[in-house]
Amino acid sequence: MKEALISSYVNRLTYQDVDNFARQQGIILKKTEIEIIYNHIKGQWRTIIYGNPRGILDDIKDKFDSLTYNKIEQLYYQFKNKFQDKL
């Protein structure tokens, strides 16, 4: 049930959703960065939520400046820890 809800949300996800969330977290992304994050979420959300995202994080590391990447990584682990018991 939870996975179906998450899948439905991911299917409706837009570039604007990614940009809005980043801005709410104090991150201003370039268009290409939004596209990178969006594509990883759309294609690999199960790994991001349930698996080991290290490969994904390593893949995006050289595509973002270090400050932005560090904030993304920090937010990932922050939200993963916050919602882990609900997944």
QUIGI-V14843 format. One record per residue. RES is the residue in one small letter. PSI is psi in degrees with one decimal (none if undefined). OMEGA is omega in degrees with one decimal (none if undefined). NEAR is the number of other C-alpha atoms within 10 Angstrom. Layout:
BEGIN
res->[RES	RES]
psi->[PSI	PSI]
omega->[OMEGA	OMEGA]
near->[NEAR	NEAR]
END
This chain:
BEGIN
res->[m	k	e	a	l	i	s	s	y	v	n	r	l	t	y	q	d	v	d	n	f	a	r	q	q	g	i	i	l	k	k	t	e	i	e	i	i	y	n	h	i	k	g	q	w	r	t	i	i	y	g	n	p	r	g	i	l	d	d	i	k	d	k	f	d	s	l	t	y	n	k	i	e	q	l	y	y	q	f	k	n	k	f	q	d	k	l]
psi->[-48.7	-41.9	-36.8	-38.8	-43.0	-44.1	-42.7	-42.2	-45.6	-38.9	-28.6	-5.6	140.1	166.8	-39.6	-37.3	-44.4	-46.8	-44.9	-44.3	-44.4	-45.3	-38.7	-26.7	5.2	20.9	125.3	115.7	147.1	162.0	-43.5	-34.6	-39.6	-44.9	-40.5	-49.3	-46.9	-48.9	-38.7	-41.8	-49.9	-41.1	-21.3	30.4	-32.4	-41.9	-41.7	-40.5	-46.9	-18.6	-156.3	110.2	7.5	-42.7	-39.3	-46.7	-41.4	-38.0	-38.6	-13.8	-43.2	0.9	-3.8	152.5	158.0	-36.5	-45.9	-45.9	-45.5	-39.0	-41.8	-47.9	-43.9	-45.8	-39.8	-53.2	-34.3	-49.8	-34.5	-45.6	-38.9	-38.3	4.2	-41.6	-12.6	-5.4	none]
omega->[-179.8	-178.5	178.2	177.9	179.2	179.0	178.8	178.5	-179.1	178.9	179.7	-177.4	178.7	174.1	-179.0	177.0	179.3	-179.8	-179.6	179.6	179.2	179.8	177.1	179.5	178.3	-179.4	175.5	-177.1	171.5	-179.0	-179.6	178.8	176.3	-179.7	179.4	-179.5	179.9	-178.2	177.6	178.3	-178.0	-174.3	-172.1	-175.5	179.3	177.3	-180.0	-176.2	-170.1	-173.7	178.9	-176.0	-174.5	179.6	178.4	179.7	177.7	-179.3	-177.3	-174.0	-177.0	179.6	-179.4	173.4	-171.1	179.3	179.0	179.8	-179.2	178.2	177.7	-179.6	178.6	179.3	178.6	-176.7	177.2	-179.2	177.3	179.2	-177.9	-173.4	-175.2	-177.7	179.2	-178.8	none]
near->[6	9	11	9	10	14	15	11	11	15	11	9	14	15	14	11	13	17	21	15	12	17	12	9	12	11	16	15	17	11	10	11	17	18	16	16	18	21	13	16	19	15	12	14	17	15	15	18	18	11	10	11	16	11	11	15	16	11	12	16	16	10	13	16	10	11	9	17	18	13	14	20	13	12	14	16	12	12	11	16	11	10	11	12	7	8	10]
END
